[in-house]
């Protein structure tokens, strides 16, 4: 391709509007990182005047496919996911998708989740020879170890690899995940990072009133965790680390934001902790900004959006050295990282960071770092990959037609 051809192709892509079929088994107002990310990507593609067809499970009896500019919603039946209250798994819909996509072909199919709905979308897209992009958002193979299903680790890993290797490109949120999946035999992996809304998540939302509700004075330490209350989040380590912090600072409080199967047990065994339940929007942002230190002990994230949200809110952060922490934390500059899987190191660093002058300095630097992480860059990268997939598919189709015509004339 000549330089002029490349320029023409780039200009064409910049003005082209795609029809994008997005298939996901979780979506706002559900609260999790996948839902949040998919909601933001869909809104961004709408704003860029692409036509989005969103295919997802119906979230409840009152869930309707509201009309929006550049958005068509197709709601499908779903069943609750065991131990994940409020979330549903989409039922297979291959025949429906074949009918929809035969009547109006999308330029590209983007599959965000690997459940029954995602698998049927993969099968339908293959049958219709549509280009496919997929997301790897959740370490299901790691989760199985926390639910007494470790024996399923190998078959789940094999299923996920087969699923993603049938798509043209698999998107992951970090270089760490790209390297890990490459070693497991995944092909065609591209990194599309995560951004953070620094206008929503802002230290200016700090609330003395909210802190008082938590039982804290202006100079007392609020240690925060935001996320699902579930076994795979390693909350046992969070509790151990805080109990040692509490010995040094008896007025400190552990504030937990989120819901999940472990919540009732934690409330019963640790009634002195502050349980805030699930929070959204400005209320969630106020909870972040009103804390001082964010501890994230999970070892099963593909990224961990909450780390960026905490940094943007001006909190000192501590996490294991992988996923979001590996990508965005400079140890000792804008946060602290513990050696992956080393619980003693995590606890030692939690004690180190709880000194007032330490967590305040790190929190200021964390905010500065987060302001450089733009969602617009994420949207540009995602859009560019979709264009590449579509153009590669169209070029392959043209080569096939040209080859057929050449064979017929020969």
MOSUL-V283381 format. One record per pair of residues at least 24 apart in sequence whose ideal C-beta (glycine too) atoms are under 7 Angstrom apart, sorted by the first residue. I is the first residue (numbers start at 0). GAP is how many residues later the second one is. D is the distance in whole Angstrom. If there is no record, write none. Layout:
i->I gap->GAP d->D
i->I gap->GAP d->D
This chain:
i->12 gap->374 d->4
i->16 gap->32 d->5
i->16 gap->33 d->6
i->16 gap->34 d->7
i->17 gap->32 d->5
i->17 gap->89 d->5
i->17 gap->90 d->6
i->17 gap->368 d->6
i->17 gap->372 d->7
i->18 gap->32 d->5
i->18 gap->87 d->5
i->18 gap->88 d->5
i->19 gap->25 d->6
i->19 gap->30 d->6
i->19 gap->32 d->5
i->19 gap->86 d->6
i->19 gap->87 d->7
i->19 gap->88 d->6
i->19 gap->90 d->6
i->19 gap->366 d->7
i->20 gap->32 d->5
i->20 gap->34 d->7
i->20 gap->80 d->7
i->20 gap->85 d->4
i->20 gap->88 d->5
i->20 gap->89 d->7
i->21 gap->30 d->6
i->21 gap->31 d->7
i->21 gap->32 d->5
i->21 gap->33 d->7
i->21 gap->88 d->5
i->21 gap->90 d->7
i->22 gap->32 d->5
i->22 gap->86 d->7
i->22 gap->88 d->5
i->22 gap->89 d->7
i->22 gap->94 d->6
i->22 gap->95 d->6
i->22 gap->98 d->4
i->23 gap->32 d->5
i->23 gap->88 d->4
i->23 gap->89 d->5
i->24 gap->31 d->7
i->24 gap->32 d->6
i->24 gap->63 d->7
i->24 gap->64 d->6
i->24 gap->65 d->5
i->24 gap->88 d->4
i->24 gap->90 d->5
i->24 gap->92 d->5
i->24 gap->93 d->7
i->25 gap->61 d->6
i->25 gap->87 d->7
i->26 gap->29 d->5
i->29 gap->29 d->7
i->29 gap->56 d->6
i->29 gap->57 d->6
i->30 gap->247 d->5
i->30 gap->249 d->7
i->31 gap->196 d->7
i->32 gap->270 d->7
i->32 gap->272 d->5
i->33 gap->78 d->7
i->33 gap->79 d->7
i->33 gap->103 d->5
i->33 gap->104 d->7
i->35 gap->269 d->6
i->36 gap->157 d->7
i->37 gap->74 d->5
i->39 gap->335 d->7
i->40 gap->341 d->6
i->43 gap->335 d->4
i->45 gap->24 d->4
i->45 gap->25 d->6
i->47 gap->335 d->7
i->52 gap->53 d->6
i->54 gap->66 d->7
i->55 gap->34 d->7
i->56 gap->31 d->4
i->56 gap->33 d->4
i->56 gap->60 d->7
i->58 gap->29 d->7
i->73 gap->26 d->7
i->75 gap->41 d->6
i->82 gap->178 d->5
i->88 gap->26 d->5
i->88 gap->27 d->6
i->89 gap->25 d->6
i->89 gap->26 d->6
i->89 gap->27 d->3
i->90 gap->25 d->6
i->90 gap->26 d->7
i->91 gap->24 d->5
i->91 gap->25 d->7
i->91 gap->28 d->4
i->92 gap->24 d->6
i->92 gap->27 d->5
i->93 gap->26 d->4
i->93 gap->29 d->5
i->93 gap->30 d->5
i->96 gap->24 d->6
i->96 gap->27 d->4
i->97 gap->26 d->5
i->97 gap->29 d->7
i->97 gap->30 d->7
i->100 gap->27 d->5
i->100 gap->29 d->7
i->101 gap->26 d->7
i->104 gap->25 d->7
i->105 gap->24 d->6
i->106 gap->283 d->5
i->107 gap->25 d->6
i->107 gap->278 d->5
i->107 gap->281 d->6
i->107 gap->282 d->5
i->110 gap->56 d->7
i->111 gap->25 d->7
i->113 gap->46 d->6
i->113 gap->49 d->5
i->118 gap->44 d->7
i->121 gap->41 d->7
i->121 gap->44 d->6
i->125 gap->40 d->7
i->130 gap->37 d->5
i->130 gap->258 d->5
i->130 gap->259 d->6
i->130 gap->262 d->4
i->131 gap->35 d->4
i->131 gap->36 d->6
i->132 gap->34 d->6
i->132 gap->35 d->6
i->132 gap->36 d->5
i->132 gap->38 d->7
i->132 gap->252 d->7
i->132 gap->253 d->6
i->132 gap->256 d->6
i->133 gap->30 d->5
i->133 gap->33 d->4
i->133 gap->36 d->5
i->134 gap->36 d->5
i->135 gap->28 d->6
i->135 gap->34 d->6
i->135 gap->36 d->5
i->135 gap->41 d->7
i->135 gap->45 d->7
i->135 gap->166 d->6
i->136 gap->165 d->6
i->137 gap->164 d->6
i->138 gap->161 d->5
i->138 gap->163 d->6
i->141 gap->90 d->7
i->141 gap->158 d->4
i->142 gap->89 d->5
i->142 gap->157 d->6
i->145 gap->85 d->4
i->145 gap->86 d->4
i->146 gap->84 d->7
i->156 gap->27 d->7
i->160 gap->24 d->6
i->160 gap->25 d->6
i->167 gap->221 d->5
i->168 gap->216 d->6
i->168 gap->220 d->6
i->171 gap->130 d->7
i->172 gap->129 d->6
i->172 gap->130 d->4
i->173 gap->129 d->6
i->173 gap->149 d->6
i->173 gap->152 d->7
i->173 gap->153 d->5
i->174 gap->152 d->7
i->175 gap->146 d->5
i->175 gap->147 d->6
i->175 gap->150 d->5
i->176 gap->125 d->5
i->189 gap->195 d->6
i->191 gap->186 d->6
i->191 gap->189 d->5
i->191 gap->190 d->5
i->191 gap->193 d->7
i->192 gap->134 d->7
i->192 gap->185 d->6
i->193 gap->109 d->5
i->193 gap->111 d->6
i->193 gap->114 d->6
i->193 gap->184 d->7
i->194 gap->178 d->5
i->194 gap->179 d->6
i->194 gap->180 d->3
i->194 gap->182 d->7
i->194 gap->183 d->5
i->195 gap->112 d->4
i->195 gap->113 d->6
i->195 gap->116 d->5
i->195 gap->174 d->5
i->195 gap->177 d->5
i->196 gap->178 d->7
i->197 gap->114 d->5
i->197 gap->172 d->6
i->197 gap->173 d->5
i->199 gap->85 d->5
i->200 gap->84 d->5
i->200 gap->87 d->6
i->200 gap->108 d->5
i->200 gap->111 d->4
i->200 gap->112 d->5
i->201 gap->83 d->7
i->201 gap->87 d->7
i->201 gap->111 d->7
i->202 gap->86 d->5
i->202 gap->110 d->6
i->202 gap->111 d->3
i->202 gap->164 d->6
i->204 gap->80 d->5
i->204 gap->81 d->5
i->204 gap->84 d->4
i->205 gap->83 d->4
i->205 gap->84 d->5
i->206 gap->79 d->5
i->206 gap->83 d->5
i->209 gap->76 d->6
i->209 gap->80 d->5
i->210 gap->79 d->5
i->213 gap->39 d->5
i->213 gap->41 d->6
i->213 gap->60 d->5
i->214 gap->38 d->6
i->215 gap->37 d->6
i->219 gap->31 d->4
i->219 gap->32 d->7
i->220 gap->28 d->5
i->220 gap->31 d->4
i->220 gap->71 d->5
i->220 gap->72 d->7
i->220 gap->133 d->6
i->221 gap->31 d->6
i->221 gap->33 d->6
i->221 gap->68 d->7
i->221 gap->69 d->4
i->221 gap->70 d->5
i->222 gap->29 d->6
i->222 gap->31 d->5
i->222 gap->32 d->7
i->222 gap->70 d->5
i->222 gap->72 d->6
i->223 gap->31 d->5
i->223 gap->64 d->7
i->223 gap->67 d->4
i->223 gap->69 d->7
i->223 gap->70 d->5
i->223 gap->91 d->7
i->224 gap->31 d->5
i->224 gap->70 d->6
i->225 gap->31 d->4
i->225 gap->32 d->6
i->225 gap->62 d->7
i->225 gap->80 d->5
i->226 gap->31 d->5
i->226 gap->71 d->7
i->226 gap->79 d->6
i->227 gap->30 d->6
i->227 gap->32 d->4
i->228 gap->29 d->5
i->228 gap->30 d->6
i->228 gap->31 d->3
i->228 gap->32 d->7
i->228 gap->33 d->4
i->228 gap->34 d->4
i->228 gap->37 d->6
i->229 gap->30 d->4
i->229 gap->31 d->6
i->229 gap->32 d->6
i->230 gap->31 d->6
i->231 gap->68 d->5
i->232 gap->65 d->5
i->233 gap->63 d->4
i->233 gap->64 d->5
i->233 gap->65 d->6
i->234 gap->27 d->6
i->234 gap->31 d->7
i->236 gap->60 d->4
i->236 gap->106 d->5
i->236 gap->109 d->6
i->237 gap->57 d->6
i->237 gap->59 d->5
i->238 gap->31 d->7
i->239 gap->107 d->6
i->240 gap->54 d->6
i->240 gap->105 d->6
i->240 gap->106 d->5
i->240 gap->109 d->4
i->243 gap->103 d->6
i->243 gap->107 d->6
i->244 gap->105 d->6
i->244 gap->106 d->6
i->244 gap->109 d->5
i->247 gap->103 d->7
i->247 gap->106 d->7
i->248 gap->105 d->6
i->254 gap->36 d->6
i->256 gap->27 d->7
i->256 gap->30 d->5
i->284 gap->28 d->7
i->287 gap->25 d->4
i->287 gap->27 d->7
i->288 gap->24 d->5
i->288 gap->25 d->7
i->290 gap->24 d->6
i->291 gap->67 d->5
i->292 gap->60 d->6
i->292 gap->61 d->6
i->292 gap->66 d->5
i->294 gap->55 d->6
i->296 gap->49 d->6
i->298 gap->42 d->6
i->307 gap->62 d->6
i->307 gap->65 d->6
i->310 gap->24 d->7
i->310 gap->55 d->4
i->310 gap->56 d->7
i->310 gap->58 d->6
i->310 gap->59 d->4
i->311 gap->55 d->6
i->311 gap->58 d->4
i->313 gap->49 d->5
i->313 gap->50 d->7
i->313 gap->52 d->7
i->313 gap->53 d->4
i->314 gap->48 d->5
i->314 gap->51 d->6
i->315 gap->37 d->6
i->315 gap->43 d->4
i->315 gap->46 d->4
i->315 gap->47 d->5
i->315 gap->50 d->7
i->316 gap->49 d->6
i->317 gap->31 d->6
i->317 gap->32 d->6
i->317 gap->35 d->6
i->319 gap->26 d->7
i->327 gap->41 d->6
i->327 gap->45 d->7
i->332 gap->32 d->6
i->333 gap->28 d->6
i->333 gap->31 d->4
i->333 gap->32 d->5
i->333 gap->35 d->5
i->334 gap->27 d->6
i->334 gap->31 d->6
